Amino acid sequence: MRREQVEIRVPAHLTEPLRAGVASRRGRESVAFALASHAVSRDRILVLVRKIITLPDESYVRAPGHGAKWTGASMLTLLNEALAYDLGVVAFHAHPHAGPVALSGDDRDSASKLLPVFQNLIPARPHGSIVLGQNHAAGVMLLPDRVDYTEAVKARWLGKVITDTPDEAVGEAVNDPDDLFHSQALLTGTKGEAHLRRATVAVVGLSGGGSHVVQQLAHLGIGRIIGIDDDRVDKRSRSRLIGVSALDVLLRRRKTALMARLVRRINRRVTFTGVTEPIPRQRAIEALKEADIVVGCVDSYHARADIQDLASRYLIPYVDVGLLIQPLGEGQGVTIGGNVITSIPGQFCLWCFGFLSDEKLAAETGGRPRSYFHGTDRQAQVVSMNGVLASQAVNEVLQLLTGFAPVDETLAIKKFDGLEGTLASWVVNPRIDCSKCSATLGAGDIIWRQA
């Protein structure tokens, strides 16, 4: 058995269908099948659930000594769909008790028969058999181009709090020899602190908002920060970029270098990785795939659209930060507004409620190719207002990782009124037929069919 880490990600809207699908019915186990894409990152294989399919009751047959057994014919529709869309097949069932779970001998025997069949039909995707407990998961996966199985499997459930089963942070002693985080732990708890130490957060855009975010993540003790920005500092940076000096401007240092220095000065146990290529270049994409959460601090709709596409594709929660200061005309004052939008895969994306639209993208470039932008380098920026929005974005990260606040089902974003100095929750009503979600949600790495 290989020890290659496999992480199965379940978007928010499929959590309940999956749990309902594996609930016991009529005195027997039930099975739910996930159709999934996948992606390969430096440290793990991501199995990205796109659809849940359950079998009708009449598909199951009596089989004393077996938890669940079904007819082969009942799987034809499922397999045809998997073939049509090049998706892997992962079978889930439940052992609904507390504590660790494991595949039974019968489960392993079934997997050894089914998974090679799935692999023969769809060789480019992973296939698996997973058992779910109340707070645990275990199973086997057969990865593309492999003949042996891996059992290093965990499930990630996406919602307003990211939940991993098994949760490797449970019972973990947090190494805090200098007692740096004692006060913070009064809010987050020991488990929350362990989650922070294990987390990787990507920050895209390291100027006014992004530098605030990096600074605060370092103070939180996030395990790893990935900073993505291909720009160098200039004289305008001195008014809004945290940690910049006159010498940095003179030497035209990279923003990633400044953030690495900032993090090192705050907490040497936090790892900072700088990426000096913009999204959507491949090196930046590969770095983003290693993140548990991405925070976007960019100043154009096109950049947001790129980040949203990748966050949806790899099922990564995306926290978007935006500030707009607009003069109303001579003697008429200004409007100051902003947003902090937390997009959880399977709840809504920035396209769902109109924050992104084809019309806005076209207006941003004046109908020209996307390399032509109008005005993004002339927008007003004020360090204090960037800081307000960045602080709320870091609070959103903290909630996703530790669940410090009660969770409700309301879908809302935070709206900033800079004149009043307030942040208010605005309820959003996403479109259920969002074409962007259906196209990219959990799409994973592109695979190419052989002619």
N, C-alpha and C positions, 0 to 999 in steps of 0.2 A: 504493500500500500504506500502511495506517495503522501508526503506531508504538505503538498502545495495547498496554500490557504485558499478556500473557496468561500465567497460571501454572496449569499442569495439575497437580493434586495427586492422587497415587496412594496410597491407604491401604495399611498394612503387609500386610494379607492378600491384596492383589491384585498386589503387586510380582512375585512369582514366576510367577503365571499370565500376567501380561502379558509378562514376559521370555521365558517358555516359548512363548507364543503367536506371537512374532515370530521365533523361532529357525528357521533355514533347514531345510527338510525335502525329501528326495528331489531335491536339486539345484536347488531353486527357493526364492525368498522366500516367507514366509508372512505373513499379515496377522492382527492381532488387533484387534477392535473394542471400544471402550469405550463404554458407555452412561453419560452424565454429566449432572449438573445444573450449575448455575453460580451465582455470586454476584458482585455488583458492589460493589467497595470504592472508596475515594477514589483509590487509586493503581494499581489493577490489576483485571483480570477474573479471577476464580477459576473454573477448570473442574474440577469435583469428580467424580472417577471413582467410579461406584457398582457397575459390573459389567463383567467382561471376557467377551467371547464370541469364540470361534474357529470357523472354518468347517471342516467335515470335508474330508479329502483329496480326496474325489471331487467337491467343489465347484469345484476348480481346473481350468482348461483350459490346454492347451498354447498358448503364444503367444510364438513366437520374437521376441526383441528386447524383451520385457516382463519385468520382475522377477516379477510375480505378476498373474494374471488369473483371475477367477472368474465363475461364472454369476450373472445377476441374480436368478434364482429362489432361489438359496441364501441371499439376504439377506432374504427375506420374513419369516421368523420374527423376525429381529433387528429389522427395521423395525416390525413389529407390536408388539413389546415396547416399543420406543422411543415409539411413538405412544400406547400404553396408559398409560405412566407419564410422558409429557411429558419425555423425556430426549434430550439431544443425542447425536450419533454421531461418534466420533473414531476414525479408522483409523490404526493404528500398524504400521509395518514397520521392519526393521533394516538398517543398513549396518554390519556388526560389525567396524569397524576403529577404531584409535586416532585421535585428532585430531578436528577439527570435521567435521560431516556436513552435508549439504544435500539437499533434494529434487532429484531428477533431472528432466530435461525431461519424461520419461514420467510421473513422479510428479505433476508440476504439471498435465499434461494430464488425468490421471485425476481429480485433485482438482477441476479446473475443471468437470468433468462431474458428479461425484458430489455435491459439497457443496451446490450450488444445489438439487439434488433433495431432499437431507436438509432443507434450510432450508424448502423449500416444504411439506414434510410436517409439520415441527415448527418453526415460525417463532420460537418464544419461547426457544429454546435455541441455544447455539453448536455448530458442527460443524467438524471439522478433519481434516487429514491430517498425521501426524507421523512423522518418521524418527528412529530411535534409534541412536546409536553407543555405543561402550564407555563413554564419559564425557561424551557430548554429546547434544543433541537439537535439532531444527530442524523447521520446518513452517509451515503456513498455517492460519489459523482464519477462519471466516466467522461473525461475531457477529450476534446478533439485530438485525433492522431495518437491516442493512448490506448493501450490494451489493459493496463492495470488501473485500479480504482484509487481515489483519494477519499480519506475520511476526515480531513481537516476542514469541516464544514460549519458555518454559522449562518443564521438568518438575520437579516436586518429589516425591521418594520419601520416604515417612514410615516411620520405624523408630526404633531406639534412638539413631540419629544421623540428623538431617535432611540429605538429600543433594539438591542441585540440579544439574540438567544443562541447559545448561552452567552450570558453577560460576563466577560472575562474580568471585569472590574469588581465583581461581587467578592467581598472578603479580601480584596487586595490591600495590602498595607501601602499607604502613600508615603514615599520617601520625601520628607520635609524636615531635614536635619536642622535648619535654621528657624523653623516655626514661622515661615513667611506667610503662610496661608491660613493661620489659625482663625482669624476674624472672618475670612471668606468662607471657610468651612462651616461656620455657624449658619450660613444660608444654604450652601450646596450639599453639605454632608460628606462623609468619607467616601461614599460611592461616587458622588458627583465630582469630587476632587480627582478620583481615579479616572473618571471619564475625561476630564480636562487634560490630564497628563497623557492619555492615550490618543487624543484627538489630533487630527491634521486639518487645519483651516487654510484655504487658499484665499488670498486677497488680490483682486485684479484691479490695478490702478493704484499707484502709491503716492499720489499727490495730496491735495487738501484733505479729503476724507480718508483715503487709504492709509496715510501715515498715522492718523489718529487711531484707526482700527488696529494697525500693527502694534502700536505702543500699548494699547489697552489689552490686547490678546497676550502680549508678553507679560504684563502685570498679572493677568489671570493665571499664568502658568500653563498655557496651552502647550501640548507636547511638541508640535511642529507647526510652523507658519511657512507657507509657500507664498512668496511675493512675486507677482507677475507684472512687469512693466519694462518696456524697452527704452525708456526715455532717460535723459540726463537732466540734472538740475540747471536752472538758469536764474537770473536775478529776480524773476517773479516768484520763484519758489520760496524766497526768504519770508514772504508775508503769510504763507499758509502751510508749508511743509514742516512737520514736526521733526526737530533734530538737525535741521540744515544750518550750516554756518557760512560766513562770507568766504572762507577758504574753499569749502565744497563748491560754491558757485564759481570761484576763480578757476578751480581745477576741472570743472564740468564733470563732477563725479556722477556715477549712475545712481538712480534712486534706489535700486536694489542694494547697492553697497551701503548707502546711508541707513537703510532699514536693518541691514545685518548688524551694523555698528550699534544702532539704537537697541535692538533686542539683546545684544551681547552685554551692553551696559546695564540693562534692567535685570536680566536673569540668564545666566550662562547655561542653565539646564534646558532652556527652550532652544530648539533647533530652528534656524532660519535658512530656507533655501530660496535663493534668488533666481528668477528666470527672466532673461533679458530678451525675450522674443514675445511679440504680442499674440494674443488670441486672434485668429484661429490657426496660427502656425503650429506645426506638429509637436515641437518640444513643449510648447505651452499646453497643448491638449494633453500630452502624456503626463505632465505635472498635475493638471487639474484632475485627472482620473485617480490620483492618489489621495484626494481630499475627501473628508467627511462632510464638509460644508464649504461653500464658496461665497465670499462677500464681494460684490461688485461695486467699485467706486469709480465709475467711468462717466464721461460727460457727453456721450452721444447715444442715440437710439440704435445705431448699427452695432456699436460695441455691446450694448445690452442684448440685442438680438442674438449675437454670437454666443454670449455667456449663457443666455437662457436655453439656446439650442443644445449646448453641451451639457448643462445641468440636467435638462430633461432626458437627453440621450443616455446619460450614465446614472440617472436617478440620484442626483445630489441636491439636497436643499440649497436654495439660492437666496441670499439676502441682498437686495438691491438698495443702494443709497443714492439719492439724487437731491440736488439743491438748485433752485432757480431764483435769481434776483433780477427783476425787470423794472427799469424806470418807466413810468407812465407818461412821461413828457415833461416839458419845462414847467416847473412849479407844481406838478401834480403828484409828486411823491413816487413811491415804489411799491411793488408787491414782492413779498418774500415767501416762497413756498418750497416745500420739499416732501420727500416720501422716504419711508423705510418699508420695503415690501419683502415679506418672507414667502417665497414660493416653494411649497412642499410638493414634490412630484406626486401626482394623483389627486391634488386638491385644486390648484389653479396655476397657470403660468401667466407671464406678463401680457401675452396675447389674449388670454381668456376674457379679460374685462376691459380691453381697449387701451391699456397703457402703451403697448406696442401695436402698430398697425402699418400696413403697406403705405398708407397716405403719409404717415409721419416719417417713414424712412425716405420716401420720395422727396418730401419737403426739405429734409435735412441735406440732401445733395443737389437740390434744385433740378431733379430729374436726370442728373448726370450719373456716371459710374460712382460707386461708393467711395472712391478715393478723393472725391471732391466734397468737402464739408464747408458749411457756411456758419461762421460765428462761434463755433465751439471753443476757440481759443480766446474769445473776447467776452465770455461770460463772467459776470461778477462772482468773486469768491471771497468769503470772509471767514477767517480761521475759527472764530468762536461758533459760528453757525454750522460750519463743517463738523465741529466737535460735538455739537448737540446730536446731529444725525448719526455720526459715527458711534457715539456712546449707545444710542438706542440699537444700532445694528449689532454691537457687541452684546447687549442684553438679549437680543434675539438668538445669537449664538449660544449664550449661556443657557437659555431656556431649552434649546434643542438638545444640548448635551447633558443637562442636569435636571430639567423639569422642575425648576425651583418654584414656578407659579402654577396655580390650578389650571387645568386644561378644559376648555369648552369647545363646542363644535362650530362656533361662529367663525366664518372666514372674513378676516379683516386685514387692513393695512394701516400703517401709521402715517398721518398727514401732519406736516409741520407748518405752523403759521409763525413766520419769523417776526412779524410786527407785534403779535401778542406773546410770543415766546412759549407757545403751547404745542404739544403733540397730542393728537386725538385719533381714536380708532374710527376708521371708516369701513363699513361692511361692504364687501364686494360680492357680486352675483355673477360668477363665471359662466360662460357659455358651456352647455353640456356637449355641444357639437364642435368644439374648437378643433379646427383642422391641424393646427400646429401640434397640439397634444397627441392627436391620433397618429400623426406622422413620426414624431420624434420620441415620445415617451417610452423610455426603456429600449430604444432602438439599438444601443450598444455600438460596438465596432462594426464597420462595414465589412461584409464578406463578399467575395467575388465568386460567382458561379463559373465553373469550367465549361467552356463551349463543347 
